[in-house]
Amino acid sequence: MDTAQVVLFLVIIILTVLLVVLGIQVFFILRELRKTVDRANKILEDASEITENVRKPVSSLSSLAMGLKTGATIAKIFQGDKRGKKDE
């Protein structure tokens, strides 16, 4: 074998080994990325549940406040009618 052929053979072997190691590292990185995305998804689902649980009472409170406001408006209308009748 010629010296150039031996050098080329060694370079090919070294590059093959480096590419295999690099492929294994990429596999581990992608696996960790998948775990991270799963955790982020779980956190977002938990946040969605929390906001849903907060939204329900706030919505009920808002409905109650609107009901009280409407009741106060109706009471003012009736009081205005009674006062108007007393003045006449």
C-alpha positions in Angstrom: 0.0 0.0 0.0 1.1 3.5 -0.8 1.5 6.1 2.0 -1.2 8.3 0.6 -3.7 5.4 0.7 -2.8 4.6 4.3 -3.3 8.3 5.3 -6.6 8.4 3.4 -7.8 5.2 5.1 -6.9 6.6 8.5 -8.7 9.9 7.8 -11.8 8.0 6.7 -11.8 5.8 9.8 -11.3 8.9 12.1 -14.1 10.8 10.3 -16.5 7.8 10.5 -15.8 7.5 14.3 -16.4 11.2 14.8 -19.6 11.1 12.8 -20.9 8.1 14.8 -20.1 9.9 18.1 -21.8 13.1 16.8 -24.9 11.1 15.8 -25.1 9.6 19.2 -24.8 13.1 20.8 -27.5 14.5 18.5 -29.8 11.5 19.6 -29.3 12.4 23.3 -29.9 16.1 22.6 -33.1 15.4 20.8 -34.3 13.1 23.6 -33.6 15.8 26.1 -35.4 18.3 23.9 -38.5 16.0 23.8 -38.5 15.7 27.6 -38.2 19.5 27.9 -41.1 20.0 25.5 -43.2 17.5 27.4 -42.5 19.4 30.7 -43.3 22.7 29.1 -46.6 21.2 27.7 -47.5 20.0 31.2 -46.8 23.4 32.7 -49.0 25.1 30.1 -51.8 22.6 30.8 -51.5 23.3 34.5 -51.6 27.1 33.8 -54.7 26.6 31.7 -56.4 24.7 34.5 -55.5 27.4 37.0 -56.8 30.2 34.7 -60.0 28.2 34.1 -60.4 27.8 37.9 -59.8 31.5 38.4 -62.1 32.6 35.6 -65.2 30.8 36.9 -65.4 32.7 40.2 -64.5 36.0 38.6 -67.2 35.5 36.0 -69.7 34.7 38.7 -68.6 37.7 40.7 -69.0 39.9 37.6 -72.5 38.5 37.0 -73.4 39.2 40.6 -72.1 42.8 40.4 -74.1 43.3 37.2 -77.2 41.9 38.9 -76.7 44.3 41.9 -76.2 47.2 39.5 -79.4 46.3 37.6 -81.2 45.9 40.9 -80.0 49.3 42.1 -81.1 50.9 38.8 -84.5 49.4 39.1 -84.7 50.6 42.8 -83.9 54.1 41.7 -86.5 54.0 39.0 -89.2 52.9 41.6 -88.0 55.5 44.1 -88.2 58.2 41.4 -91.8 57.2 40.6 -92.8 57.3 44.3 -91.2 60.7 44.8 -92.9 62.0 41.7 -96.3 60.8 43.0 -95.7 62.4 46.4 -94.9 65.7 44.8 -98.1 65.8 42.8 
